[in-house]
Amino acid sequence: MLTFYSCIEEQNFNQTEAIVITPTIEASIFYFETTEQLINDSPGIFYSNDFNFDAFKTDYFSDKVIEGSISFQLENTTSKPARVTIELVDDDGVVLDTIELDIEAEATETTDVEIFYGGASMRSLDIIRNTSGLRLSANNLGDNSSVSSIANPKLIFRSSARFKVRVR
């Protein structure tokens, strides 16, 4: 006589509630490029703009954000050293954080900067949670007459954000 015997451990389907999902959300924020001629034509600040940016303030994001960063990239083939200033502002226009990026004239390398918020960084996530606007300005730190020897000289500025959020 043949007998089969098996054991089955009782299944616990409630353990799915212990799963934590933390996707990383990435998005582009700024992109601007300008010619050397425009920089020469506008002494001092050659670009300035205020942007409404409520993406950080949405309940889905602000209630669940854990940590992240904003990345900035500058390329400069003009004959002008430049400074780009980014201000994160709240609903009342109060500046929550300021980032200044300098780049040399005819830079041979791209300037990359990553600013961290939350986690082990010194910058609070409350800055991100309360940001509703961005101010961007670019300042010519050189003269207004020199011309680069490089064909089609430009200043290009890019930025993006990458944040972890807790879904569950």
N, C-alpha and C positions, 0 to 999 in steps of 0.2 A: 504494500500500500504506500502510495506516495502522498506526502503532505507538504503543502506550501505554506510558508510562514513569512510574513513581511511586517515591517514596522514603518509607521508613518508618523513623522513629527507634526504636531498640530501647527498649522500655519497662522501667522500673525500678520494680517493685512493692514493693521493700524500703523505699522512702522513707516509707511509712506509719508505720514505726517511729520516724521523727523527729517525728511529730506530737505535740504536747503539748496535752492537754485540761485546762483549769482552770475547772471550773464553780464558781459561787458558791452556797453553801448558806445558806439563811436559815431561821430558826426563832424562834418566840416563846419567851421564857424565863419572865418573871413578868408577872402582872397582879394588882393588888389595888386595892380601893377601900374607903374607910372614910368614915363619916359624922362630922360635927362632934360629934354627941352622944357617940359612942364616944371621940373624942379628949378631950372634956371629962371623961368618966367615968374616964379612965386617965391620971393625971398622969405627966409624963415620957415614958417609952417606951410608946407606945400600940399598937405592933405589933412582934412579934419572931417569927421562924421560921427554922428550919434546913431546907434542902432537899438531898436526895441528888440529885446532878447528874452522872451518869457519861457524858453525851453527848460531852463533849470528850475523854474517856479511851478511847473505843473505838479499836481498832487502825486501822480504816479512816480515821477522822478524824485522830487524833494523828500517824500516820505520814505523812500526806499534806497536812496543813494548811500553807499558805504564808503567809497573812496574813489579817487581818480586823478586825472591830470588834464591840463590844457597844454598843447604843444604849439610852438611858434617856429616859423622858418623864414629867414630873410636871405634873399640873394640880391647882390648889388654889383652891377657891372658899370655903374655911372662913375663919374669922377668926383662924386660927392660923398663924404661920410654922412651918415644919417642916423637919426634916433626915432624909433617908433615907440609910442606910448599907448598902452592899453589900460583903460580904467573900467572896472566892473562896478556898476552903480545899482542902487536899489530904486524902489518906486518913487522916492522923493528926490532922486538925483544925488544922494549921498554916496561918495566914493567908498567902496568896500575894500578894494584892492587895486594896486597900481603896479604895472609891469613895464619897465623901460628896457628896450633892446637897442643896442648900438651896433652899427656895422660900418666897417671901413670902406673907403672908396675903392672901387675896382677890386673887391674882395675875391681872393682866389678860392675861398671855401664858403659854403653856405653856413650861416649862423643858425644853429638849432638850440632851442631852449624848451625845457619841459618844466612846468610848474605843477606841483602836487598839492592836492587838497585832501584832508582827512587822513585816516590811517596814522602812520608814524610821522607824517609831515608836520611842519609848524603852522601850516595854514588851515584854518578851520573850515569844515564843510558848511558852516552857516554862511560863509561868504558866497558859496555857490548857491545854496538854497534861497538866498535873498536877492540874488542878481536878477534884475529885470531889464537891464540895458548895458550896452557896451559903448565906450567912447574910444575912438581910434584917431590918433593924430601922428603925422610924420613930419619931422623937422630936418631941414637941410643944415648940417653942421659945417658946411664948406662955403665956397664962394658961389657967385651966380654967373660966372662967365666961362669957366673951364669946360672943356668938352673931352669926353673919354675917347681914347683911340680905338676902343672896341666897337665893332659894328652893332648898331641898334641897342645902345646901352639902356638898361632898365633897372628899376628897383622893384622886386617882387616880394610880397608878403603873404604867407599862408598861415592858417591856424586850424587846429582841430581839437576836439575833446574826446576823452576816453574815460568812462566812469563805470564802476561796478555797482549794480543795483541788486537788492535782495528781492527776488520774486516771491519766494516762499521760505 
